[in-house]
Amino acid sequence: MTSCFQPRNVIGAHIIASVTAILLDYLSNPFYAGVLPQWIAQALGPSIVVGITTRLGLIHPPAAAVAMVYLSQAMYLDSLSSTSQPNLLLDRAQASVKPLGWLYLACPVLLSTVMLVVMALLINNMRRKIAYPLYW
């Protein structure tokens, strides 16, 4: 087991990624500060996450996707539909993350990350040859 997949790295990196994404959204969303173009925020999000987690020793590469998912979401359902008859189920699924704001940190990010670590504990400790986690 590499250190990238230890519980501290997994949970810490996901928290850093979601906080970074929300703060970048405040800078790029025209309803808040709007000082940063959206496409720059989308490029900076994963880059900043990788930099911060590397500096803190909490490297977990999939966490950068948390920032990308949040920053790439459209804010409203109307902006997602390009046809006169929108597919509301698809639109709601795509637009369900951005309006959460700071709740994005708790659910889905923190909840799913804790579930991931619990499942990893259960599955990896079923075998005697594997000891997970190496450290907390």
C-alpha positions as CSV (number, residue, x, y, z in Angstrom):
1,M,0.0,0.0,0.0
2,T,1.3,3.4,-0.9
3,S,1.0,6.4,1.3
4,C,-1.3,8.1,-1.3
5,F,-4.2,5.9,-0.2
6,Q,-3.9,6.1,3.6
7,P,-7.0,7.5,5.4
8,R,-5.3,10.8,6.3
9,N,-4.3,11.4,2.7
10,V,-7.7,10.5,1.3
11,I,-9.8,12.5,3.7
12,G,-7.4,15.4,4.0
13,A,-6.9,15.8,0.3
14,H,-10.7,15.7,-0.5
15,I,-11.4,18.4,2.2
16,I,-8.6,20.6,0.7
17,A,-10.0,20.1,-2.8
18,S,-13.5,20.9,-2.0
19,V,-12.6,24.0,0.0
20,T,-10.3,25.2,-2.8
21,A,-13.0,24.6,-5.4
22,I,-15.6,26.6,-3.4
23,L,-13.2,29.5,-2.8
24,L,-12.3,29.6,-6.5
25,D,-16.0,29.6,-7.3
26,Y,-16.4,32.7,-5.2
27,L,-13.7,34.3,-7.3
28,S,-15.0,33.2,-10.7
29,N,-18.8,33.3,-10.2
30,P,-20.3,36.6,-11.5
31,F,-22.9,36.5,-8.6
32,Y,-20.0,36.9,-6.1
33,A,-16.7,38.5,-6.9
34,G,-16.4,37.5,-10.6
35,V,-12.8,38.7,-10.9
36,L,-11.6,35.4,-12.4
37,P,-12.8,33.9,-15.7
38,Q,-14.5,30.5,-15.2
39,W,-12.1,28.7,-17.6
40,I,-9.1,29.9,-15.6
41,A,-10.7,28.8,-12.3
42,Q,-11.3,25.4,-13.9
43,A,-7.7,25.1,-14.8
44,L,-6.4,26.5,-11.5
45,G,-8.6,24.3,-9.3
46,P,-6.8,20.9,-9.8
47,S,-3.4,22.6,-10.0
48,I,-3.8,24.4,-6.7
49,V,-5.1,21.2,-5.1
50,V,-2.1,19.2,-6.2
51,G,0.2,21.9,-5.0
52,I,-1.3,22.3,-1.6
53,T,-1.7,18.6,-0.9
54,T,1.9,18.0,-2.1
55,R,3.2,20.7,0.2
56,L,1.2,19.3,3.2
57,G,2.2,15.7,2.5
58,L,-1.4,14.7,1.9
59,I,-1.0,13.5,-1.7
60,H,-4.1,11.8,-3.1
61,P,-4.3,12.4,-6.9
62,P,-8.1,11.6,-7.3
63,A,-8.9,14.5,-5.0
64,A,-8.0,17.0,-7.8
65,A,-11.1,15.7,-9.6
66,V,-13.3,16.9,-6.7
67,A,-12.3,20.5,-7.5
68,M,-12.8,19.9,-11.2
69,V,-16.3,18.4,-10.8
70,Y,-17.4,21.4,-8.7
71,L,-15.9,24.1,-10.9
72,S,-17.1,22.6,-14.1
73,Q,-20.8,22.6,-13.1
74,A,-23.2,25.1,-14.5
75,M,-25.1,27.2,-12.0
76,Y,-28.6,27.0,-13.4
77,L,-30.7,24.5,-15.2
78,D,-31.5,27.0,-18.0
79,S,-27.8,27.3,-18.9
80,L,-27.5,23.6,-19.5
81,S,-30.3,23.2,-22.0
82,S,-29.7,23.9,-25.6
83,T,-33.0,22.5,-26.9
84,S,-36.5,23.8,-26.5
85,Q,-37.5,20.5,-24.6
86,P,-34.8,20.0,-22.0
87,N,-34.1,16.7,-20.5
88,L,-34.8,17.7,-16.9
89,L,-33.5,14.5,-15.3
90,L,-30.1,14.9,-17.0
91,D,-30.1,18.7,-16.3
92,R,-30.9,18.1,-12.6
93,A,-28.2,15.5,-12.3
94,Q,-25.6,17.8,-13.9
95,A,-26.6,20.9,-11.9
96,S,-27.1,19.3,-8.5
97,V,-23.6,20.1,-7.1
98,K,-23.0,23.8,-7.5
99,P,-26.0,25.1,-5.6
100,L,-24.9,23.2,-2.5
101,G,-22.1,25.7,-1.8
102,W,-20.4,24.8,1.4
103,L,-22.6,21.8,1.9
104,Y,-20.6,20.3,-1.0
105,L,-17.9,19.8,1.6
106,A,-20.1,17.7,3.9
107,C,-22.2,15.9,1.5
108,P,-21.2,14.4,-1.0
109,V,-17.5,14.9,-0.5
110,L,-16.9,14.1,3.2
111,L,-19.6,11.5,3.4
112,S,-18.5,9.6,0.4
113,T,-14.8,9.8,1.4
114,V,-15.5,8.4,4.8
115,M,-17.6,5.6,3.2
116,L,-14.6,4.9,0.9
117,V,-12.2,4.6,3.8
118,V,-14.6,2.4,5.8
119,M,-15.0,0.1,2.8
120,A,-11.2,0.0,2.3
121,L,-10.8,-0.9,5.9
122,L,-13.3,-3.7,5.7
123,I,-12.1,-5.2,2.4
124,N,-8.3,-4.9,3.0
125,N,-8.4,-6.3,6.5
126,M,-10.3,-9.4,5.5
127,R,-7.0,-10.9,4.3
128,R,-4.2,-11.5,6.8
129,K,-1.5,-10.5,4.3
130,I,-2.6,-6.9,4.0
131,A,-2.5,-4.4,6.9
132,Y,-4.6,-1.3,6.1
133,P,-4.0,1.4,7.1
134,L,-0.3,1.6,7.6
135,Y,-0.9,4.9,9.5
136,W,-3.7,7.2,10.2
